[in-house]
Amino acid sequence: MTIHPRFIRLSLLLKHVITLSLILLPTLFAALWWQFDWLAANAPELNRLAVDAQSVGPGRRVLGFLISMLPVSLLLYGLWRLREAFERFSQGEFFTYETITCIRSFALMVMLQSLMRPVATTLLSVLLTMSNPPGQRTLAISIGSGELEMLFVGAVFFAVAHLMVEGRRLADDNAQII
């Protein structure tokens, strides 16, 4: 089967964009936690929590970074698997079980990440307000449209991967008949 050169270029481009994302996402999160004073002054979510940036020392910044990386790490693993899928696409491997597994893993990680985000946000609200005086500490639980959108995107990719498995199975059955 001949692969169109444009598709090879697009697959490789997306692979490189994902590779860049794998580097930039954790770096950006680390930089934001390192510069917590700036983050506290510019993030509306933190202003609603009444976070005293001065009370968030290095230990709590590291812990905050680790908590915020819980959903991000799931997404990073999913992106790594999607990167593998694009590498396989560029080599003409469209319906192999390995490629389908990459897409399925991406879908699962996106869905898990969308479920983990509210948990991490809740933990962060406790961490960041624990030094506030009694009555001003916060336990904030929120589920927004972003989480629901990511859950839907993951479900769509999961359905596509399932359809690819069925297509592969049909192709295998037809190959045995001939």
mmCIF file of the C-alpha atoms, coordinates in Angstrom:
data_MODEL
# 
_entry.id   MODEL 
# 
loop_
_atom_site.group_PDB 
_atom_site.id 
_atom_site.type_symbol 
_atom_site.label_atom_id 
_atom_site.label_alt_id 
_atom_site.label_comp_id 
_atom_site.label_asym_id 
_atom_site.label_entity_id 
_atom_site.label_seq_id 
_atom_site.pdbx_PDB_ins_code 
_atom_site.Cartn_x 
_atom_site.Cartn_y 
_atom_site.Cartn_z 
_atom_site.occupancy 
_atom_site.B_iso_or_equiv 
_atom_site.pdbx_formal_charge 
_atom_site.auth_seq_id 
_atom_site.auth_comp_id 
_atom_site.auth_asym_id 
_atom_site.auth_atom_id 
_atom_site.pdbx_PDB_model_num 
ATOM 1   C CA . MET A 1 1   ? 0.000   0.000   0.000  1.00 0.00 ? 1   MET A CA 1 
ATOM 2   C CA . THR A 1 2   ? 1.320   3.412   -0.962 1.00 0.00 ? 2   THR A CA 1 
ATOM 3   C CA . ILE A 1 3   ? 1.086   6.172   1.608  1.00 0.00 ? 3   ILE A CA 1 
ATOM 4   C CA . HIS A 1 4   ? 0.527   9.686   0.353  1.00 0.00 ? 4   HIS A CA 1 
ATOM 5   C CA . PRO A 1 5   ? 3.595   11.858  1.149  1.00 0.00 ? 5   PRO A CA 1 
ATOM 6   C CA . ARG A 1 6   ? 1.367   14.574  2.640  1.00 0.00 ? 6   ARG A CA 1 
ATOM 7   C CA . PHE A 1 7   ? -0.021  12.112  5.145  1.00 0.00 ? 7   PHE A CA 1 
ATOM 8   C CA . ILE A 1 8   ? 3.486   11.021  6.100  1.00 0.00 ? 8   ILE A CA 1 
ATOM 9   C CA . ARG A 1 9   ? 4.490   14.661  6.612  1.00 0.00 ? 9   ARG A CA 1 
ATOM 10  C CA . LEU A 1 10  ? 1.339   15.398  8.622  1.00 0.00 ? 10  LEU A CA 1 
ATOM 11  C CA . SER A 1 11  ? 1.866   12.344  10.830 1.00 0.00 ? 11  SER A CA 1 
ATOM 12  C CA . LEU A 1 12  ? 5.485   13.282  11.469 1.00 0.00 ? 12  LEU A CA 1 
ATOM 13  C CA . LEU A 1 13  ? 4.539   16.918  12.130 1.00 0.00 ? 13  LEU A CA 1 
ATOM 14  C CA . LEU A 1 14  ? 1.930   15.848  14.697 1.00 0.00 ? 14  LEU A CA 1 
ATOM 15  C CA . LYS A 1 15  ? 4.441   13.474  16.260 1.00 0.00 ? 15  LYS A CA 1 
ATOM 16  C CA . HIS A 1 16  ? 6.886   16.385  16.686 1.00 0.00 ? 16  HIS A CA 1 
ATOM 17  C CA . VAL A 1 17  ? 4.190   18.716  18.055 1.00 0.00 ? 17  VAL A CA 1 
ATOM 18  C CA . ILE A 1 18  ? 3.272   16.074  20.617 1.00 0.00 ? 18  ILE A CA 1 
ATOM 19  C CA . THR A 1 19  ? 6.960   15.604  21.496 1.00 0.00 ? 19  THR A CA 1 
ATOM 20  C CA . LEU A 1 20  ? 7.232   19.342  22.119 1.00 0.00 ? 20  LEU A CA 1 
ATOM 21  C CA . SER A 1 21  ? 4.079   19.201  24.276 1.00 0.00 ? 21  SER A CA 1 
ATOM 22  C CA . LEU A 1 22  ? 5.585   16.371  26.316 1.00 0.00 ? 22  LEU A CA 1 
ATOM 23  C CA . ILE A 1 23  ? 8.496   18.662  27.144 1.00 0.00 ? 23  ILE A CA 1 
ATOM 24  C CA . LEU A 1 24  ? 6.613   21.935  27.579 1.00 0.00 ? 24  LEU A CA 1 
ATOM 25  C CA . LEU A 1 25  ? 3.717   20.783  29.782 1.00 0.00 ? 25  LEU A CA 1 
ATOM 26  C CA . PRO A 1 26  ? 5.737   19.631  32.808 1.00 0.00 ? 26  PRO A CA 1 
ATOM 27  C CA . THR A 1 27  ? 8.214   22.479  32.309 1.00 0.00 ? 27  THR A CA 1 
ATOM 28  C CA . LEU A 1 28  ? 5.403   25.044  32.326 1.00 0.00 ? 28  LEU A CA 1 
ATOM 29  C CA . PHE A 1 29  ? 3.834   23.541  35.445 1.00 0.00 ? 29  PHE A CA 1 
ATOM 30  C CA . ALA A 1 30  ? 7.196   23.544  37.229 1.00 0.00 ? 30  ALA A CA 1 
ATOM 31  C CA . ALA A 1 31  ? 7.805   27.175  36.230 1.00 0.00 ? 31  ALA A CA 1 
ATOM 32  C CA . LEU A 1 32  ? 4.358   28.237  37.458 1.00 0.00 ? 32  LEU A CA 1 
ATOM 33  C CA . TRP A 1 33  ? 4.886   26.607  40.833 1.00 0.00 ? 33  TRP A CA 1 
ATOM 34  C CA . TRP A 1 34  ? 8.409   28.031  41.044 1.00 0.00 ? 34  TRP A CA 1 
ATOM 35  C CA . GLN A 1 35  ? 6.950   31.502  40.440 1.00 0.00 ? 35  GLN A CA 1 
ATOM 36  C CA . PHE A 1 36  ? 3.980   30.954  42.735 1.00 0.00 ? 36  PHE A CA 1 
ATOM 37  C CA . ASP A 1 37  ? 3.755   34.632  43.727 1.00 0.00 ? 37  ASP A CA 1 
ATOM 38  C CA . TRP A 1 38  ? 3.066   35.552  40.097 1.00 0.00 ? 38  TRP A CA 1 
ATOM 39  C CA . LEU A 1 39  ? 0.642   32.631  39.720 1.00 0.00 ? 39  LEU A CA 1 
ATOM 40  C CA . ALA A 1 40  ? -1.276  33.631  42.870 1.00 0.00 ? 40  ALA A CA 1 
ATOM 41  C CA . ALA A 1 41  ? -1.585  37.215  41.632 1.00 0.00 ? 41  ALA A CA 1 
ATOM 42  C CA . ASN A 1 42  ? -2.781  36.264  38.132 1.00 0.00 ? 42  ASN A CA 1 
ATOM 43  C CA . ALA A 1 43  ? -4.911  33.121  38.537 1.00 0.00 ? 43  ALA A CA 1 
ATOM 44  C CA . PRO A 1 44  ? -8.569  33.934  39.247 1.00 0.00 ? 44  PRO A CA 1 
ATOM 45  C CA . GLU A 1 45  ? -9.112  30.475  40.757 1.00 0.00 ? 45  GLU A CA 1 
ATOM 46  C CA . LEU A 1 46  ? -6.523  31.191  43.441 1.00 0.00 ? 46  LEU A CA 1 
ATOM 47  C CA . ASN A 1 47  ? -8.012  34.610  44.182 1.00 0.00 ? 47  ASN A CA 1 
ATOM 48  C CA . ARG A 1 48  ? -11.361 32.953  44.949 1.00 0.00 ? 48  ARG A CA 1 
ATOM 49  C CA . LEU A 1 49  ? -9.608  30.673  47.442 1.00 0.00 ? 49  LEU A CA 1 
ATOM 50  C CA . ALA A 1 50  ? -8.037  33.616  49.297 1.00 0.00 ? 50  ALA A CA 1 
ATOM 51  C CA . VAL A 1 51  ? -4.571  32.087  49.087 1.00 0.00 ? 51  VAL A CA 1 
ATOM 52  C CA . ASP A 1 52  ? -1.820  33.932  50.916 1.00 0.00 ? 52  ASP A CA 1 
ATOM 53  C CA . ALA A 1 53  ? 1.099   33.496  48.498 1.00 0.00 ? 53  ALA A CA 1 
ATOM 54  C CA . GLN A 1 54  ? 3.618   34.351  51.234 1.00 0.00 ? 54  GLN A CA 1 
ATOM 55  C CA . SER A 1 55  ? 2.503   31.359  53.310 1.00 0.00 ? 55  SER A CA 1 
ATOM 56  C CA . VAL A 1 56  ? 3.136   28.901  50.478 1.00 0.00 ? 56  VAL A CA 1 
ATOM 57  C CA . GLY A 1 57  ? 6.755   27.982  51.066 1.00 0.00 ? 57  GLY A CA 1 
ATOM 58  C CA . PRO A 1 58  ? 9.036   25.742  49.008 1.00 0.00 ? 58  PRO A CA 1 
ATOM 59  C CA . GLY A 1 59  ? 7.743   22.493  50.543 1.00 0.00 ? 59  GLY A CA 1 
ATOM 60  C CA . ARG A 1 60  ? 4.122   23.302  49.767 1.00 0.00 ? 60  ARG A CA 1 
ATOM 61  C CA . ARG A 1 61  ? 5.084   24.503  46.286 1.00 0.00 ? 61  ARG A CA 1 
ATOM 62  C CA . VAL A 1 62  ? 6.731   21.155  45.561 1.00 0.00 ? 62  VAL A CA 1 
ATOM 63  C CA . LEU A 1 63  ? 3.725   19.307  46.961 1.00 0.00 ? 63  LEU A CA 1 
ATOM 64  C CA . GLY A 1 64  ? 1.413   21.561  44.930 1.00 0.00 ? 64  GLY A CA 1 
ATOM 65  C CA . PHE A 1 65  ? 3.415   20.821  41.800 1.00 0.00 ? 65  PHE A CA 1 
ATOM 66  C CA . LEU A 1 66  ? 3.211   17.072  42.461 1.00 0.00 ? 66  LEU A CA 1 
ATOM 67  C CA . ILE A 1 67  ? -0.542  17.217  43.065 1.00 0.00 ? 67  ILE A CA 1 
ATOM 68  C CA . SER A 1 68  ? -1.125  19.302  39.946 1.00 0.00 ? 68  SER A CA 1 
ATOM 69  C CA . MET A 1 69  ? 0.968   16.827  37.961 1.00 0.00 ? 69  MET A CA 1 
ATOM 70  C CA . LEU A 1 70  ? -1.356  13.911  38.825 1.00 0.00 ? 70  LEU A CA 1 
ATOM 71  C CA . PRO A 1 71  ? -3.815  14.608  35.985 1.00 0.00 ? 71  PRO A CA 1 
ATOM 72  C CA . VAL A 1 72  ? -1.080  16.051  33.778 1.00 0.00 ? 72  VAL A CA 1 
ATOM 73  C CA . SER A 1 73  ? 1.002   12.877  34.070 1.00 0.00 ? 73  SER A CA 1 
ATOM 74  C CA . LEU A 1 74  ? -1.963  10.821  32.871 1.00 0.00 ? 74  LEU A CA 1 
ATOM 75  C CA . LEU A 1 75  ? -2.325  13.163  29.913 1.00 0.00 ? 75  LEU A CA 1 
ATOM 76  C CA . LEU A 1 76  ? 1.426   12.999  29.227 1.00 0.00 ? 76  LEU A CA 1 
ATOM 77  C CA . TYR A 1 77  ? 1.321   9.216   29.078 1.00 0.00 ? 77  TYR A CA 1 
ATOM 78  C CA . GLY A 1 78  ? -1.685  9.423   26.752 1.00 0.00 ? 78  GLY A CA 1 
ATOM 79  C CA . LEU A 1 79  ? 0.146   11.891  24.524 1.00 0.00 ? 79  LEU A CA 1 
ATOM 80  C CA . TRP A 1 80  ? 3.185   9.600   24.493 1.00 0.00 ? 80  TRP A CA 1 
ATOM 81  C CA . ARG A 1 81  ? 0.963   6.787   23.220 1.00 0.00 ? 81  ARG A CA 1 
ATOM 82  C CA . LEU A 1 82  ? -0.648  9.091   20.626 1.00 0.00 ? 82  LEU A CA 1 
ATOM 83  C CA . ARG A 1 83  ? 2.862   10.066  19.523 1.00 0.00 ? 83  ARG A CA 1 
ATOM 84  C CA . GLU A 1 84  ? 3.601   6.372   18.956 1.00 0.00 ? 84  GLU A CA 1 
ATOM 85  C CA . ALA A 1 85  ? 0.394   6.071   16.901 1.00 0.00 ? 85  ALA A CA 1 
ATOM 86  C CA . PHE A 1 86  ? 1.469   8.937   14.625 1.00 0.00 ? 86  PHE A CA 1 
ATOM 87  C CA . GLU A 1 87  ? 4.896   7.359   14.224 1.00 0.00 ? 87  GLU A CA 1 
ATOM 88  C CA . ARG A 1 88  ? 3.169   4.148   13.138 1.00 0.00 ? 88  ARG A CA 1 
ATOM 89  C CA . PHE A 1 89  ? 0.843   6.072   10.803 1.00 0.00 ? 89  PHE A CA 1 
ATOM 90  C CA . SER A 1 90  ? 3.881   7.629   9.115  1.00 0.00 ? 90  SER A CA 1 
ATOM 91  C CA . GLN A 1 91  ? 5.150   4.097   8.445  1.00 0.00 ? 91  GLN A CA 1 
ATOM 92  C CA . GLY A 1 92  ? 1.832   2.926   6.992  1.00 0.00 ? 92  GLY A CA 1 
ATOM 93  C CA . GLU A 1 93  ? 0.724   0.968   10.071 1.00 0.00 ? 93  GLU A CA 1 
ATOM 94  C CA . PHE A 1 94  ? -2.913  2.015   10.283 1.00 0.00 ? 94  PHE A CA 1 
ATOM 95  C CA . PHE A 1 95  ? -4.860  -0.990  11.512 1.00 0.00 ? 95  PHE A CA 1 
ATOM 96  C CA . THR A 1 96  ? -2.227  -2.996  13.366 1.00 0.00 ? 96  THR A CA 1 
ATOM 97  C CA . TYR A 1 97  ? -3.130  -4.048  16.873 1.00 0.00 ? 97  TYR A CA 1 
ATOM 98  C CA . GLU A 1 98  ? -0.165  -2.071  18.197 1.00 0.00 ? 98  GLU A CA 1 
ATOM 99  C CA . THR A 1 99  ? -1.428  1.139   16.568 1.00 0.00 ? 99  THR A CA 1 
ATOM 100 C CA . ILE A 1 100 ? -4.947  0.531   17.822 1.00 0.00 ? 100 ILE A CA 1 
ATOM 101 C CA . THR A 1 101 ? -3.587  -0.097  21.319 1.00 0.00 ? 101 THR A CA 1 
ATOM 102 C CA . CYS A 1 102 ? -1.804  3.261   21.175 1.00 0.00 ? 102 CYS A CA 1 
ATOM 103 C CA . ILE A 1 103 ? -5.038  5.049   20.301 1.00 0.00 ? 103 ILE A CA 1 
ATOM 104 C CA . ARG A 1 104 ? -6.981  3.138   22.946 1.00 0.00 ? 104 ARG A CA 1 
ATOM 105 C CA . SER A 1 105 ? -4.364  4.015   25.572 1.00 0.00 ? 105 SER A CA 1 
ATOM 106 C CA . PHE A 1 106 ? -4.559  7.687   24.597 1.00 0.00 ? 106 PHE A CA 1 
ATOM 107 C CA . ALA A 1 107 ? -8.343  7.606   24.913 1.00 0.00 ? 107 ALA A CA 1 
ATOM 108 C CA . LEU A 1 108 ? -8.241  5.933   28.302 1.00 0.00 ? 108 LEU A CA 1 
ATOM 109 C CA . MET A 1 109 ? -5.655  8.380   29.654 1.00 0.00 ? 109 MET A CA 1 
ATOM 110 C CA . VAL A 1 110 ? -7.674  11.384  28.453 1.00 0.00 ? 110 VAL A CA 1 
ATOM 111 C CA . MET A 1 111 ? -10.753 10.027  30.226 1.00 0.00 ? 111 MET A CA 1 
ATOM 112 C CA . LEU A 1 112 ? -8.814  9.236   33.414 1.00 0.00 ? 112 LEU A CA 1 
ATOM 113 C CA . GLN A 1 113 ? -7.200  12.673  33.331 1.00 0.00 ? 113 GLN A CA 1 
ATOM 114 C CA . SER A 1 114 ? -10.602 14.337  33.136 1.00 0.00 ? 114 SER A CA 1 
ATOM 115 C CA . LEU A 1 115 ? -11.702 12.373  36.209 1.00 0.00 ? 115 LEU A CA 1 
ATOM 116 C CA . MET A 1 116 ? -8.464  13.114  38.099 1.00 0.00 ? 116 MET A CA 1 
ATOM 117 C CA . ARG A 1 117 ? -8.564  16.887  37.538 1.00 0.00 ? 117 ARG A CA 1 
ATOM 118 C CA . PRO A 1 118 ? -11.355 17.560  40.066 1.00 0.00 ? 118 PRO A CA 1 
ATOM 119 C CA . VAL A 1 119 ? -9.558  15.381  42.623 1.00 0.00 ? 119 VAL A CA 1 
ATOM 120 C CA . ALA A 1 120 ? -6.307  17.305  42.151 1.00 0.00 ? 120 ALA A CA 1 
ATOM 121 C CA . THR A 1 121 ? -8.132  20.644  42.308 1.00 0.00 ? 121 THR A CA 1 
ATOM 122 C CA . THR A 1 122 ? -9.775  19.632  45.566 1.00 0.00 ? 122 THR A CA 1 
ATOM 123 C CA . LEU A 1 123 ? -6.453  18.541  47.070 1.00 0.00 ? 123 LEU A CA 1 
ATOM 124 C CA . LEU A 1 124 ? -4.837  21.800  45.955 1.00 0.00 ? 124 LEU A CA 1 
ATOM 125 C CA . SER A 1 125 ? -7.586  23.870  47.573 1.00 0.00 ? 125 SER A CA 1 
ATOM 126 C CA . VAL A 1 126 ? -6.872  22.178  50.906 1.00 0.00 ? 126 VAL A CA 1 
ATOM 127 C CA . LEU A 1 127 ? -3.089  22.472  50.512 1.00 0.00 ? 127 LEU A CA 1 
ATOM 128 C CA . LEU A 1 128 ? -3.129  26.149  49.564 1.00 0.00 ? 128 LEU A CA 1 
ATOM 129 C CA . THR A 1 129 ? -5.533  27.290  52.289 1.00 0.00 ? 129 THR A CA 1 
ATOM 130 C CA . MET A 1 130 ? -4.349  25.109  55.175 1.00 0.00 ? 130 MET A CA 1 
ATOM 131 C CA . SER A 1 131 ? -2.363  27.980  56.717 1.00 0.00 ? 131 SER A CA 1 
ATOM 132 C CA . ASN A 1 132 ? -5.355  30.338  56.605 1.00 0.00 ? 132 ASN A CA 1 
ATOM 133 C CA . PRO A 1 133 ? -7.028  31.057  59.945 1.00 0.00 ? 133 PRO A CA 1 
ATOM 134 C CA . PRO A 1 134 ? -9.930  28.800  60.974 1.00 0.00 ? 134 PRO A CA 1 
ATOM 135 C CA . GLY A 1 135 ? -13.042 29.654  59.013 1.00 0.00 ? 135 GLY A CA 1 
ATOM 136 C CA . GLN A 1 136 ? -11.011 30.730  55.976 1.00 0.00 ? 136 GLN A CA 1 
ATOM 137 C CA . ARG A 1 137 ? -9.732  27.332  54.953 1.00 0.00 ? 137 ARG A CA 1 
ATOM 138 C CA . THR A 1 138 ? -11.292 25.925  51.827 1.00 0.00 ? 138 THR A CA 1 
ATOM 139 C CA . LEU A 1 139 ? -12.316 22.577  50.452 1.00 0.00 ? 139 LEU A CA 1 
ATOM 140 C CA . ALA A 1 140 ? -13.256 23.406  46.864 1.00 0.00 ? 140 ALA A CA 1 
ATOM 141 C CA . ILE A 1 141 ? -14.775 20.730  44.674 1.00 0.00 ? 141 ILE A CA 1 
ATOM 142 C CA . SER A 1 142 ? -15.506 21.636  41.088 1.00 0.00 ? 142 SER A CA 1 
ATOM 143 C CA . ILE A 1 143 ? -16.308 19.851  37.877 1.00 0.00 ? 143 ILE A CA 1 
ATOM 144 C CA . GLY A 1 144 ? -16.447 22.079  34.861 1.00 0.00 ? 144 GLY A CA 1 
ATOM 145 C CA . SER A 1 145 ? -17.220 21.836  31.204 1.00 0.00 ? 145 SER A CA 1 
ATOM 146 C CA . GLY A 1 146 ? -13.517 21.286  30.440 1.00 0.00 ? 146 GLY A CA 1 
ATOM 147 C CA . GLU A 1 147 ? -13.537 17.985  32.302 1.00 0.00 ? 147 GLU A CA 1 
ATOM 148 C CA . LEU A 1 148 ? -16.734 16.899  30.573 1.00 0.00 ? 148 LEU A CA 1 
ATOM 149 C CA . GLU A 1 149 ? -15.350 17.872  27.173 1.00 0.00 ? 149 GLU A CA 1 
ATOM 150 C CA . MET A 1 150 ? -12.168 15.863  27.753 1.00 0.00 ? 150 MET A CA 1 
ATOM 151 C CA . LEU A 1 151 ? -14.229 12.899  28.943 1.00 0.00 ? 151 LEU A CA 1 
ATOM 152 C CA . PHE A 1 152 ? -16.243 13.107  25.714 1.00 0.00 ? 152 PHE A CA 1 
ATOM 153 C CA . VAL A 1 153 ? -13.122 13.425  23.529 1.00 0.00 ? 153 VAL A CA 1 
ATOM 154 C CA . GLY A 1 154 ? -11.612 10.392  25.233 1.00 0.00 ? 154 GLY A CA 1 
ATOM 155 C CA . ALA A 1 155 ? -14.826 8.423   24.733 1.00 0.00 ? 155 ALA A CA 1 
ATOM 156 C CA . VAL A 1 156 ? -14.874 9.314   21.018 1.00 0.00 ? 156 VAL A CA 1 
ATOM 157 C CA . PHE A 1 157 ? -11.266 8.155   20.580 1.00 0.00 ? 157 PHE A CA 1 
ATOM 158 C CA . PHE A 1 158 ? -12.077 4.986   22.508 1.00 0.00 ? 158 PHE A CA 1 
ATOM 159 C CA . ALA A 1 159 ? -15.023 4.302   20.168 1.00 0.00 ? 159 ALA A CA 1 
ATOM 160 C CA . VAL A 1 160 ? -12.824 4.929   17.113 1.00 0.00 ? 160 VAL A CA 1 
ATOM 161 C CA . ALA A 1 161 ? -10.235 2.481   18.459 1.00 0.00 ? 161 ALA A CA 1 
ATOM 162 C CA . HIS A 1 162 ? -12.977 -0.104  18.959 1.00 0.00 ? 162 HIS A CA 1 
ATOM 163 C CA . LEU A 1 163 ? -14.172 0.419   15.373 1.00 0.00 ? 163 LEU A CA 1 
ATOM 164 C CA . MET A 1 164 ? -10.587 -0.017  14.174 1.00 0.00 ? 164 MET A CA 1 
ATOM 165 C CA . VAL A 1 165 ? -10.388 -3.351  16.040 1.00 0.00 ? 165 VAL A CA 1 
ATOM 166 C CA . GLU A 1 166 ? -13.604 -4.499  14.378 1.00 0.00 ? 166 GLU A CA 1 
ATOM 167 C CA . GLY A 1 167 ? -12.327 -3.379  10.972 1.00 0.00 ? 167 GLY A CA 1 
ATOM 168 C CA . ARG A 1 168 ? -9.099  -5.256  11.552 1.00 0.00 ? 168 ARG A CA 1 
ATOM 169 C CA . ARG A 1 169 ? -11.022 -8.374  12.578 1.00 0.00 ? 169 ARG A CA 1 
ATOM 170 C CA . LEU A 1 170 ? -13.148 -8.208  9.417  1.00 0.00 ? 170 LEU A CA 1 
ATOM 171 C CA . ALA A 1 171 ? -10.033 -7.751  7.269  1.00 0.00 ? 171 ALA A CA 1 
ATOM 172 C CA . ASP A 1 172 ? -8.400  -10.770 8.939  1.00 0.00 ? 172 ASP A CA 1 
ATOM 173 C CA . ASP A 1 173 ? -11.529 -12.879 8.345  1.00 0.00 ? 173 ASP A CA 1 
ATOM 174 C CA . ASN A 1 174 ? -11.659 -11.844 4.680  1.00 0.00 ? 174 ASN A CA 1 
ATOM 175 C CA . ALA A 1 175 ? -7.972  -12.625 4.219  1.00 0.00 ? 175 ALA A CA 1 
ATOM 176 C CA . GLN A 1 176 ? -8.544  -16.176 5.447  1.00 0.00 ? 176 GLN A CA 1 
ATOM 177 C CA . ILE A 1 177 ? -11.374 -16.745 2.936  1.00 0.00 ? 177 ILE A CA 1 
ATOM 178 C CA . ILE A 1 178 ? -9.271  -15.851 -0.094 1.00 0.00 ? 178 ILE A CA 1 
# 
